[in-house]
Amino acid sequence: MREVMSCAVSSYDRLPKEERKKLFDTSLALGEDQPIDADTLSTAVLQELSRRTSLVIFNDPEGSEQERPGQIRVYEPVGEDFFTQVRICRINDLRTASYIPTLTPGDLLPDEVQHDCSSQIVDGAVQVVCQVRTDDCPGHRFNEEVCLRVLDIEAGNSVVLRGVNYFSTEAKVRLTSRPPATVVREVDAHVFGDITTPVRETNANGDSVLINDCRVDDRITFRLPDDLPPAIYEIQVVVPNITGIASLGPSMISNTEFINVLPASTARFEITAERLGCRKESSPTWAGSDEVGLTFLTIALFPDLTMSEAVTNKFPIFGDVDSAENRTLNRVLFEQQQPIAAIVVTALGHEVDGQDAYDNMITDWKDIFVDLVKDQWKYITAGLSAAGGIAAIAKLGPYAWIAIGIGALVTAGIDLIIALWAPADLIIEDSLGYSTGDLTALTSENYPAPSTSSYVTAGKITVNPQFVDKIPLQYRVRHDYVDHDEDTRYDITYRINRVA
């Protein structure tokens, strides 16, 4: 350890100033004889976590720090005018019935449609088979053809609405239960408006017109009260009228959308890494086979918004990994023992030439840095809990999105250290974040398999999730990892099981 720390200090001293800023928060650059205490470290981590979750929720690192009203895009109605000027375009990224430009049934994504699912025997095997619901809709019936999806969200979790004319930070969200229930709540919200999209544009006729469709990306987030009774609720954004147009009334109210509030889940889940696949090793192949190091870290977010310690799963170096080869993992990464709000599993994989791995002891370096992060995480989580930091962030977005931010924070630190001090190429980087509601839906026969979409990590790894299969109590997905710079393609197959 002394040798590692000595080398780390020397390497840090040789770094250019800009690289140092990437690696360490400048607020932690204390005097040579002044150690960093747990409170100082926790504060710095909270700031970084806030910025990373803000990127996920608001597409802006400053979104959680302070509210920002959107721009006023309002006109004074004349005669019979039924256009909804305050508009909900998306709920947690799913488009609504009031989305503009107007959607057709063919435009809808599978996740935006309500399904009825059941277990059936298909070709001798049990499968979850789903049909699109067309009547008796829990929410909107779209174009008289199909039911739009009503999201299931647990009480206590947060919701993100995206739309138009959230121009006051005093805006609230109104929740009204469907009969026979009689619950009506108005809850505080966090507004972060779109100040980039112009207020007006010139149309084809040369006229100046308002931009008040769903190109605008005002965002408002709110937390469902813990004591909110389970039911289907109408949701509306209520914005104080500060436009100066008296005829619009004291408040402007959005279109009505729906969510289904569920009680907290008591289910238990398990997440397993099944297999590592190499589709294309680094070029050139004549340089010899590559060796792959793989590490997982798992962190749980509990219902009281405290965090667990980081659980590490390290694999021995996989030697001589060639294109089209697989390696069996079969390692349980998460085994739930108590109620959780969300879970994040982070994956880090590095590829090194076999001789370099031996000469530079990449395995030892990586293990030391991962262990240091794991060890310090205990003190960080205690400091964050004492400061109520996670609770403040969790008010702003869904638990799964918060978990992804936590995972990105942890992996970014480890990967940057390894990249600066060890001769390894990043080939796998990922943060899999799930709320208990997500895990329930993934393993339930009552829900279809979710749609998947690609994303790019901070380490410039392109992740392409691919659905494998879904049966009652089990869901399997393969994540393909592509590094275009190194021209590599690896994949890991994950399995999620409901075990209780």
N, C-alpha and C positions, 0 to 999 in steps of 0.2 A: 504493500500500500504506500509506503514512504517513497518508493521508486516511482510509482504511478503519479503521486501528487507532485513530486519534484519535476517530473517530465511535463505534467499538465501546466504548472506555473511557468515553466520555461517556454512552452508552446504558446501560452496565452500572451506572454510578454512579446513574442515575435509577431503576433497578429496585427494587421492594420487596424486602425481605429474603428473603421466602419464594421469590420468583422467582429470586433469586440462588442459593439452595440447590438449586433444580431444575437450574440451568444449570451450576454448578461445585461440585465436591466442596469442602467447607469446609476440608479439610486442605491444599488448594492455595492458600488465601488467605494467602500469605506477605506479608512486608513489601514496601513499594513498590519498594525497591531490591534485592530478593532475587529473582533469576530462578528459575524452576522447572527443575530439572535432569531428565535423562532417567530416572534411577532413581526420583525422587519421582513423576513422571508415570506411569511404568510400574506402580508400586505402586498408585496410585489407579485406573488402568485395570483392573488385575487384580482389585481389590476389586469394581469395578462389573461386570466380566465374570462374576465368581463369583456375584454376586447375580442377574444376568440368566439365567445358565444354571441356577441353582438353581430359579428360577421355572419354567423349562421342565421340569426333571427331577423336582423335588420339590413343585412348586406352592407353594413357600415360598422367599423370598430368602435365608433363613438355612440352608437345607438342606445346603449344601456346607461350611459353616463348622465344624459339629460334629455328631456323631452324636446321635441321640435315640431311645431305645427306645420301642417301642409299648407299649400297655397289655396286661396279662395278661388274656386272655379264655378261661380254661381251666377245665374241670370234671374231676372224677375219674371215669373210666369204671366202669361197673358191668356185669358179665356180658359178653356178646359185643357189643362196641361198635366199629364200624369207621369211625366219623366221623373224618376227618382234621382235627385241631385247628390245626396249622400248615398254611397253605394258600397255594398260588400261584394267584391269580385272573387275573392278566394278565402277559404277557411283552411288553415294549415296547408296551403299550396294547392288545394283542390278547388277547381273553378265552380262557381255557383250558377244558378238558373238566371241570374241577372248580369252575367258576364257580357261585356261589350268589347269587341264586335260579337254580335249574336252567334251563338253556337247552333249547330245542327246535331241531331243524334249521332251522325257519323263522325263528328268532331270529338265526341266524348271519349275519354280514356277509361280503361276498365276500372280503375280505382275511383272514378267519379260516378259510377253507376251502382245502384243497390242490387245485391245478388241474394238468391236463396240457394243454400248449399246443403248437401247431404253426402253421407258415405255410401258408395255403391261398389259392387264387384264389376271390374272391367278387365276382361282378358284374364280372369282368374286371380286378380289382385285387387285389394281394397284401394280405392281412390276417392278423393274429395271432388265431387262433381257439382258444378254451379250453373244456375240459370239466371238470366237477367230478370229482375222483377219488373212487371209492366203495370200492375194495379195494386190497390191497397197500399199506397206509398206511405212511408213514415214521414216523408217531407214533401218536396215538390215532385209533381208528375210533369216531366219535361216533354213539351211538344205533343202531349197526349199519347206518347209512345213508350216512355221508359221512366222508371223511378230514379231520381238522383239520390246519390248516397247521403245518408245521415251518419256523420262520424260518431263513433262511440268513444267517449272521453271520460276518464275517471274523475270524480270530485277531487279537488285539490290540485289538479293539473292545470296547465295554462294553455291558452289558445291564441293563435296569431290570425288576425283578420287583415286582409290587404284590399285596398279599394281607393275611393275618390272622396275628396272634400272632408278629410279629417283635419280641419283647419283650426282646431282649438285644442289645447292641452287639457282643457276641462271636460273633454268628451268622456262619456261613460258608455258602458254596454248594458243593455236591458235584457234580462232573462225572464221569459214568461212561460210557465209550464202549460202543457196542453190539458184541456179538461179531461177527466174531472178534477185534476189537481188545480190548485189556485195560487201557486207560488209566483210572486213577481219580485225580482231583485234588480237593482241597478248597482253595478260594481265599478269600482275605480279602474282606470285603464292607463296604459303608457302609450303615448302617441309619438310616432316618429314619421314625419311627413316627407313627401317627395318634393324637394326643392330644385330638382334637376330638369324634370319634364316641363317645357314651356306652358304657360297658362293659355296661350292662344296660338293659332296657326292660320295660314292662308289656304283656303280650300281651292278646288279646281276652278271656281267661278271668280276667284280673286278676292273673296270676302274673308274678313278676319273672324274666326270662330273659336269658341272655347274648346280646349282639350279637356273633356270630362268623361272619357271612357276609361277602360281598364288598362290603357297604356300608363296611366298614372299609378304610382305605387306607394300611396300613403299606407302606413302600417299602424295598427293598434293592437296591443296585447293585453290580455286580462287573465286573471286566475279565477277558476271556479271555486267558490267557497267550499271548505271542507264539509260543512253541514248541509250542502245543497241536496235535497232529496232526489233519488234516482227517478228520472222521467225524461221524456222528449221535451226539449225547450225550444221556443222561438227565440232567436237572438236578433237584436237590432242595435246599431250604433246611434247614440243620441248626442248630437253636437249642438252646443249653445249657438244661437244665431248672432254672430258678430259681424254680419255682412253689411248691415245698414239697410237691408231691404225688409221693412216692417211686415209686409204681407206674407213673409215666410214663417211668421210666428216666432215665439221665444226660443224654440229649438227646432232643429232639422233632424228628421228621423230617417234612417236607411231602409232599404228593402228588408224583408223578413227572411231569415235563413233558419236552419235547424241543426241542433246537436242532440245526441242521446247521452245523458249523464248517467254513469254507472257507479256503483259503490266500489270501494277499494278491493282489489283482487286478493284472494287468499291462496291462489294457486302457487305451485312451486315449479321451477324450471331448471333445465340443465343445458349448457352449451358445450359442444364438443368440436374439436378440429379433427376431421377424419383423414384427410389426405393432402399431401403436397405434390403438385404436378409441375413438371418443367416442360413447357411447350417449345421454348427456344432459349437456349443458353446464350451467354454473351458472345459476341463476335470478336476475333475470328476463332472458329472452332479448332483450328490447327494448333492453337496455343495450349490445348489440353483441357481436361475436364475441370469444371468449377466446383467449389465447395460452398455450401449454403449454410448460413447460420440463421436460426429462427427463434424469436422470442415473443411471447405474449404476456401482456399485463392486463389484469381485470380489476375494475373498480366499480363498486356498487354505490348508488345513491339511495339512501334510506328515506322512508316516508317523513321523518322529522327533518329531512334535508341535511343530514350529516352524511359523511362519506366513509366508506370502508378503507381499510388498508389496501395497498396494491398487492394483488396476488400474482406472482410471477410463474410462468411456465417456460422453461428453457429447454431446448432440444440440443443434443450433441450435434456437432457439425456433420452435415450430410455430405459425404465425400463422393467425388466422381459423379456428379449429377449432370447427365447429358440430356439433350433434347429428346422429347417424347418419353422420358422416364418419370416414374412416380415413386413417392416414398410414403409409407403408411405412418400416420401420426396417431390417431385414436387416443387423443388426450382430452380429458374433461377440463375445460378452461374455466367453467363457472358451474358451481353446484349450490343452488340456493338453499340456505338453512333458516332464513328469517324473512319477514316481509321487506320488499324493496319498492322503490318508486321507479328506478331505472338501472340499467347495467350498461357498461361500456367495456368492450374487449378490444384492445389495441394489438395490432400485429406489426412486427418489424422483422424484415428479412434482409440479409446482406450476402452478397456474392463476392468471393475472393478466389484468386488463383491459389491452388493448393500449396505451392512453395512459399508464396507470400504469407499465407496464413500461418505457416510453421515459423517462418523467420521473424515475423512481427507479432506473434502471439495474439492475433486478433480475438480469439476466443476469450482469453483472459481479460483483455481490455474491455470488450463489450460487457462481459459479466460484471466487471467491477463497476462500470458506469451505471448499468441497470440496477445493481444492488444499492448503489448510492442513492439513486432516485427513489427506489422503493423504501429505503431506510428513512430518508428525509420526508417522504410523503406522510409518514405517521405524525410528524410534528406540524407539517403544513395543514393537514386536515383538522388537527386539534385547534390550531390558530384560526382557521377559517370558521370553524363551528362557533368558537368563542365570540368572533366578531359578527356572526350572523350573515356572513358573506354569501354563502350558497343560497340561503333563503331569499336574499334580495334579488339574486340573479334568476332564481327559479320562478319568480313572479312574472318574468318577462317572456318566457317561452316554454314549449312542451318539454317534459322531462327528458325525452330521448334526445332532443336537440342540445340540451344542457350537457348530457352525458357525452355526446360527440365532441363538444367543446373541451370537456375535461380530457378526453382521449387525445385530441389534437395537441393539447398543451403538453401532455406527458411525452408523446412520441416525438414531437418537434425538438424538445430538449435533448433527448437521448440521441436522436439521429444527427443533430448538428454537432454534438460532441464527438460522436464516432467519425463523422465526415471530416472533422478538423484534425483528429489525432490518430486515426487508424486507417489503414489502406483497404477500405471496403467500399463496394458499390451498393447503394440502396436498390433493392429489387422488389421489396414488398413493404408497403406502408398503408395502414388502414385503421379506422376507428369504427367499430360496429356498435351503434347505440340503440337500445330498445327500452321503451317503457314497459311496465307490466301489461298495459293494454295491448301494446304491440305484440308481446310474447303470447298473450292469450289468443289474439287473432291469428297469428302465424300457426299455432298448433291446434286450432279449433276447426272442426268440420263445418262450422257455421259461417266461415269466411273463405273467400277465394284467396289464392296466392296473390300477393301484392305485385304491382308492376315494378320493374327495376329500371334504373337509369344510371348512366356512367357519371363519374366525378373524378376530379384531379386533386390529389393531396398536396400538402405544402411541400413535400419532397419531389413533386412533379411525377408521381406515379399515377397513371390512369387506371382507375378501378372500374371493371365491367362486371357487375353482379349478374349471374345467370341462374335462373330457377332450375332446380333439379327435380324435386318431387315433394308432394305434400300428402300425408295420410293422417287420420285422426291421431292427435297427440304428438305429431312429428312434422317438422319442416326442414328441408335441406336446400342449401344454396351454395353455388360455387362462385367465388370472387376471382376473376382474372386480373392479374397485375401486369401492366405493360410499362416498361421504361423505354421510351422512344430514343433517348440519348444513348443508352447502352445497348439498345436493340434486344431486350430480353422480354420473355413472356413466361410468367409463372402463375400458378393458381392454387388456391386452398379451398377445400370443400368443408363447409360448416354444417353441423346438425343441431337443431334446437328441439328439445323434448320437454313436454309437460310431464312431470313425474309425480305430481300430487294435486 
